[in-house]
């Protein structure tokens, strides 16, 4: 299928600069509207807390660093950045943080810098075992050196439950609460569930070396991130597939359900865990180790419902000729994206019970609002060649 061409009814390419300004203004209004007024907590430390973050160039990672920097400028934040090309935009976005070049395989950097951190946030690759273990060992070394307690927080994914929720495109009635089903979640079978194997190893290694651990598992994340590199997630992938094939789609009957959460709410959940980790033991209310698994969610969406809304909005923007939804097989969805059958055809229904007990509440926009905004931004980006942050050349 050929490339997407301009459609009648949309502004001419000569006005792209004006559109860019309007779009940036719209983004500012969007972010200001859903910003979080989080008062800095009182730390039980005389010196500034040291936070080591891996994954600042990513969707969740970039938004988290922006959130931490905004609400806790007193933190000493260290970022591990993989690509040389990402250094300058990250430095411009976060001028007051320390930036190190490296990745999850840069174990020497872990030992040199991460060991001094009070908290490590691993938001880069949820399945990178060697890098994860190296970070944990670095924290243990730091504890041995100065006796201060360290905390490791790992961003995983709620996709760990997709293998046990029924056939593709069908509705599952099973909902997993991180408090009510805590024992079951801790004992997911690693051979069947994504992320579960490493999560078990994180818990075991943390217990063995005396480092507190927590695992945060978001489901489908939506919204515009505040990071300088990647600002959108799988929703942009889906939109680009629909645009390039000229039709919205669902897997089989599309009755499967995914929990949803705004990216700002994920960042706020991480901030909640960080601030809890920095409290004295008698004031800390968070659970760690085997009790430290947290889901984060705000609502749910049926894929058929989401596909119908995409079709309606894209047709109104002039990108689609029909609001009909194409039903595809799981294999067809997988040909679009390596995880297409899992992303678009399964059920992931979770409840963030533990975070709510800590006082966290979702404050970001509903997924419907995020979808409306993302469609406008993505369409203009593809058409005029600017800000197409989530665009990918994918064909059905």
Secondary structure, 3 states (H helix, E strand, C coil): CCCCCCCCCCCCHHHHHHHHHHHHHHHHHHHHHCCCCCCCCCCCCCCCCEEEEECCCCHHHHHHHHHHHHHCCCCEEEEEECCHHHHHHHHHHCCCCEEEECCCCCHHHHHHHHHHCCEEEECCCCCCHHHHHHHHHHHHHHHHHHCCCCEEEEECCHHHHHHHCCCCCCCCCCCEECCCCHHHHHCCCCCCCCCHHHHHHHHHHHHHHCCEEEEEEECEEECCCCCCCCCCCHHHHHHHHHHHHCCEEEECCCCCEEEEEEHHHHHHHHHHHHHHHCCCCCCCCCCCHHHCEEEECCEEEEHHHHHHHHHHHHHHCCCCCCCCEEEECHHHHHHHCCCHHHHHHCCECEECHHHHHCCCCCCCCCHHHHHHHHHHHHHHHHHHCCCCCCCCCCCC
